[in-house]
Structure formats: structure tokens, C-alpha cells
Amino acid sequence: MREKLIKLLDNSYSPYSNFKVAAILVTKDKREFNGVNVENASYGASICAERSAIVNAISNGCKKDDFDKLYIMVSGNKLSTCCFLCRQVISEFFSLDSQIILLDKNNNEKIYKVSELCPYPFNEGDLK
């Protein structure tokens, strides 16, 4: 998966931050959906790689119960976790036991459960 992520980093559109991020969402039936960060001069219009991968999977007919793992790599030489906006979206579509795997180019890896990254998620129960 590391080599796929390294190659996918090239697809990032990040001319403002020069901080490239790639993500690969894997479903329970082993399908893979890619995502990269896509920046915009109006920063609020940017999208992170994690959300890009999730939207890609949903756009291709996946349902939230289909998601298994999410692999993430940034262009720097260290591991980086998801922003809190992505954590909120992850908590909507992945189970609390799903794995979020952070990788870097130096063969480092850190695995989190969604419950660890999102210990107090805002969900449908909060809307009632």
C-alpha cells in the first residue's frame, strides 16, 4: 500500500501549502478508492484526501457499512493524522473499530481505531 500512496501523492493539487496528502479507502470486499487533497485559492473550498477518498467511494455506490480501512500518507517525512473535519466525516462512515493507518515514506506506520481518533463523535443521536 505504501508504494501506491507514494505514487498517488503526485496527483495532489496543493500549490499553496505544498503539503501533499494521499488516501486509499479499502472496503470490506477489498475494493480501493483513492483520494488526494485538492486545494483552492479560497481555502474553504479545498478538500482533504481522506474526504476525497470517502466521497469517491460513495459516488461509486458504496454504503457506509462497506468501509473497512483508510490508509493515509503525507508528502513530508513523518506521520500525520487527520484534521478534525476529516475525523468527523470518518466517524460518519466507518465503524468505531475500523482502522486508520498512517504511513510515511520512511517505512513508519501507526494504526489507530476510529474510536481512538474520534472518542466523542458528533452523530445522528446528537440531532434528536
Secondary structure, DSSP 8 states (H G I E B T S, - for coil): -HHHHHHHGGG-B-TTT---EEEEEEETT--EEEEE-B--SSGGG-B-HHHHHHHHHHHTT--GGGEEEEEEEESSSS-----HHHHHHHHHHS-TT-EEEEE-TTS-EEEEEHHHH-SS---GGGG-
